[in-house]
């Protein structure tokens, strides 16, 4: 499991110093990953749209949830259920 942030490596390091994560937080300064998965920045969502993807070992997306607002993130139960189906 990894998290991808639309930030620099320095920005990610600064954030994780005060917000520990139990898994890696990767920088995507050029939005390469965000663009590939259609996670975009919009004025109406006050910034980055929240998104969760489960990609299997073959690189196939098995679950996706892209919100339009910051509070619209997939629930832990939904993500765990999707992981259980792999």
C-alpha positions as CSV (number, residue, x, y, z in Angstrom):
1,X,0.0,0.0,0.0
2,X,1.3,3.4,-0.9
3,X,0.0,7.0,-0.9
4,X,0.7,9.4,-3.7
5,X,0.8,13.1,-3.0
6,X,0.8,15.9,-5.6
7,X,3.9,17.4,-3.9
8,X,7.7,17.5,-4.0
9,X,9.8,15.0,-2.1
10,X,10.7,17.8,0.3
11,X,7.0,18.6,0.9
12,X,6.2,15.0,1.5
13,X,9.1,14.6,4.0
14,X,8.0,17.8,5.8
15,X,4.4,16.5,6.0
16,X,5.3,13.0,7.3
17,X,7.5,14.4,10.0
18,X,4.3,15.7,11.8
19,X,1.8,13.2,10.2
20,X,3.3,9.7,10.5
21,X,2.0,7.2,7.9
22,X,2.0,3.4,8.3
23,X,2.9,3.1,4.6
24,X,5.0,5.0,2.1
25,X,3.9,8.4,0.9
26,X,5.3,9.1,-2.6
27,X,5.7,12.4,-4.3
28,X,4.1,13.0,-7.7
29,X,5.3,16.6,-8.4
30,X,4.6,16.3,-12.2
31,X,1.1,14.7,-11.6
32,X,2.1,11.7,-13.7
33,X,0.3,9.2,-11.5
34,X,-2.6,11.6,-10.9
35,X,-3.1,12.2,-14.6
36,X,-2.9,8.4,-15.4
37,X,-5.7,7.7,-12.9
38,X,-7.8,10.8,-13.8
39,X,-7.4,12.4,-10.3
40,X,-7.5,16.1,-11.1
41,X,-7.4,19.4,-9.3
42,X,-10.6,21.4,-9.5
43,X,-11.6,24.8,-8.0
44,X,-15.0,23.4,-6.9
45,X,-13.4,20.7,-4.8
46,X,-11.0,23.1,-3.1
47,X,-8.0,21.3,-4.3
48,X,-7.1,17.7,-5.1
49,X,-9.9,15.2,-5.4
50,X,-9.7,12.3,-3.0
51,X,-9.1,8.9,-4.6
52,X,-8.5,5.3,-3.6
53,X,-7.4,2.6,-6.1
54,X,-6.6,-1.0,-5.5
55,X,-4.3,-2.3,-8.2
56,X,-3.5,-6.1,-8.3
57,X,-0.1,-7.7,-8.9
58,X,-0.8,-7.7,-12.7
59,X,-1.4,-4.0,-12.7
60,X,-5.2,-4.3,-13.1
61,X,-7.4,-1.8,-11.2
62,X,-9.7,-3.9,-9.1
63,X,-11.3,-1.1,-7.0
64,X,-11.6,2.7,-7.5
65,X,-13.3,5.5,-5.7
66,X,-12.8,9.1,-6.8
67,X,-14.6,11.7,-4.8
68,X,-15.5,15.2,-6.0
69,X,-14.9,16.8,-2.5
70,X,-12.3,16.2,0.2
71,X,-14.7,14.5,2.5
72,X,-15.8,12.0,-0.2
73,X,-13.3,9.3,0.4
74,X,-14.0,5.5,0.3
75,X,-14.8,4.0,3.7
76,X,-12.3,1.7,5.3
77,X,-15.0,-1.0,5.2
78,X,-15.4,-0.6,1.4
79,X,-11.6,-0.8,0.9
80,X,-11.1,-3.8,3.2
81,X,-14.0,-5.6,1.5
82,X,-12.5,-5.0,-1.9
83,X,-9.1,-6.2,-0.7
84,X,-10.8,-9.4,0.6
85,X,-12.2,-10.1,-2.8
86,X,-8.7,-10.3,-4.4
